[in-house]
Amino acid sequence: MSQGIDVVGVYVRDQDEALAFYVGKLGFEVHADMRNGPFRWLTVKHPDQPSFQLGLFAPGPPVHDAATAQTLREMVAKGAMPPLVLRVDDCRAAYKRLQAAGVEFTQEPVERYGSVDAGFRDPSGNGWKLIEG
């Protein structure tokens, strides 16, 4: 039996908007979409990494009170949360493909540290790095 990290979550302002972005633009697939009252458990997975899930979670009840949820939404919108990394075989090709799909980049591909990387943000403000390797 193997163990390890199964789900890592990011906060999003709107789960439907996030779902459209991660599936429609980044090419992820829906793994789980379940509701329990006001709480929605929504996870996606990358097709090349099916055992790992990215949770798209909306701050709010029953996990957060209204003030905490508002603070979290503001922090995400400012890009204050730690960036996520999407490893790709060819950063420049992935950049062109994602840009054509409507992903707005904050940084064009640049060579540094022996690799190539680019940056973008999801509709909620979560920062991403595309890293070739």
Protein Blocks (a to p, Z undefined) as FASTA:
>chain_A
ZZddfbdcdddfblklmmmmmmmmnopacfbdcdehjbccdddddfklmmbccddddedd
fkbcfklmmmmmmmmmnopaccdddddfblmlmmmmmmmnopacfbdcddeehiacdddd
dfkopacdddeZZ
